[in-house]
Amino acid sequence: MKLPYATTLGPGSSRADHTGTWRTEHPVYQTLTAPCGHACPAGEDVRTWLYQAESGGPAYEDAWRTIMAVNPFPAITGRVCYHPCETACNRGQLDESVGINSVERFLGDRALELGWTIPIAVPATGRKVLVIGAGPAGLSAAYHLVLRGHDVVVRDSAPRPGGMMRYGIPRYRLPREVLDAEIDRLVRMGVRLELDTPVTSVSRLREEEGWDAVVLAVGAQLGRRTYLPAGSAARMVDAVSLLHGLEEGERPLLGRRVAVYGGGDTAIDAARTAKRLGAADAVVVYRRTRERMPAHEDEVTQAEEEGVQFHWLSTIGRVDPDGLLVEAMELDDSGFPQPTGRIEQLAADSLVLALGQDTDLSLLDGDSGVHITDGAIDTDRLLATSAPGVFAGGDVIADERSVTAAIGHGRRVAEGIDDWLAGRAATPPPEADLAPYDALATWYYEDAPRSHRPLLELARRSSTFDEVVHGLDAETALFEARRCLSCGSCFSCDNCYALCPDNAVLKLGPPGRYAIDLEYCKGCGICVEECPAGAIRMDPEDI
């Protein structure tokens, strides 16, 4: 490029004056990764489907299909996901984060209502894949494998599919008609379910049945126990068994005073369930403070509204027939709880242990070739195990334990198996350049408070298992989708085209298509400053 030079303006068109020669840097259109999508454990392109949903009407189906490209259960995750996308949302620094989870649920429910389907657009490969476990990881893997043309069987020891979505999440959070409808879609697509069918040996199964690949997705369905001195008449049960039994129609006799030991979401589920089963008092005993509790804030708040009590900084030392001996704790300088020696009696008819969950990996005999470390299956970044053709995902691997994370594992497992069966080298995803809040021209946006989902009236919440959190109506869901700032992606606002002082921005036709006429762009950077989405940057000239 020529160096800038002084220009003397003469009569005639200003197009004769090539102001591009003044430039030392030039604008470049870019697409950055939105923080919401980057934070999604399932790998959803949140920004794209929100942009599609902004148009409403027929575009809702387009938005749903964008979600379904990675997540087969939007009506489920729209209820039970703890939406790290919203924590990452840039709009949260402007007023409040976009209600992404609410819009996802709206789209998922609309798809079920209108019967939207996903076609399989590839020919059958003739390859057979066995998925062991019908929870979120296994079912997600099966969905993505069927979409790639493989013959898939999902085998599970339980009588109904869903894994911990069915046996670990109470109905008031996830209605079973929603769960069943989402799974039924997979069955109609060709996923075959073999239920009430325990698997006892992976190596023998592969040898006898000739599977081309196997997915291990058995979940973590064993309640973790701890030693507590207890009288002979003490009534104790682990939370996993409690919730599992309830799903199978059992009505446990917990008594009127129930204590729950633990601080995660399962502990909250157990306490809220106890209230619904008739407990007058449900108390959660946790050894840390509320701020350090791993349970999610919405669940804790709803539990408090329903009358669940909390004993913070407390541990249980003994269980007697008429109550618990509880020791008070205090935080040391590093924030860890330490015993104080102060003991109190807590009246309780039963104790529910919610201290975490473990995985039953007895199906991996010595000949499986699958390595295990600290109770979790070892996998590489593609979720392949040490045994050729055996992949793993969900709670059996050392990673985040949540429904949404398991769904993401299932997709990655399917991608890995598809590459492995085809003899392709897997390509790792590129490094993400995130769209920062500071790059957005937020002065173009007015405050628009977030829409909150309505809740079931409090009087009914402790006496029924009816769904507590309701969905948004169509008008509110559309408003919420339109709160998205489209961080890092052009949405054709025309600011750059309208505000360029040199008319150096060219519109090329379809939405989002612009180019810079470098003959006239003098590198003032106004387009960058005025881009609401931060989708333009300035690059230096190679002088």
Secondary structure, 3 states (H helix, E strand, C coil): CCCCCCCCCCCCCHHHCCHHHHCCEEEEECCCECHHHHHCCCCCCHHHHHHHHCCCCCHHHHHHHHHHCCCCCHHHHHHHCCCHHHHHCHHHHCCCCCCHHHHHHHHHHHHHHHCCCCCCCCCCCCCEEEEECCCHHHHHHHHHHHHCCCEEEEECCCCCCCCHHHHCCCCCCCCHHHHHHHHHHHHHHCCEEECCCCCCCHHHHHHHHCCCEEEECCCCCEECCCCCCECCCCCEEEHHHHHHHHHCCCCCCCCCEEEEECCCHHHHHHHHHHHHCCCCEEEEECCCCHHHCCCCHHHHHHHHHCCCEEECCEEEEEEECCEEEEEEEEECCCCCEEEEEEEEEECCCEEEECCCEECCCCCCCCCCCCCEECCEECCCCCCECCCCCEEECHHHECCCCCHHHHHHHHHHHHHHHHHHHHCCCCCCCCCCCECCHHHCCHHHCCCCCCCCCCECCHHHHCCCCCCCECCCCHHHHHHHHCCCCCCCCCCCCCHHHHHCCCCCEEECCCCCCEEECCCCCCCCCHHHHCCCCCCEEEEECCC
